[in-house]
């Protein structure tokens, strides 16, 4: 979870600059924010999907 939090905070910095640039154009602004939001969610989801494998192996190792 800490890695996902760090990645999302690193990704949100460029998003802030892009949204400031597109504030005058509302339709493009909404589309851009939606696409970036979906991209961030997909990145966090794929990261969290890859994380449990070593955690499961560690839990099995501790159980045995």
HELIX and SHEET records of a PDB file:
HELIX    1   1 UNK A    2  UNK A   21  1                                  20    
HELIX    2   2 UNK A   26  UNK A   63  1                                  38    
END                                                                             
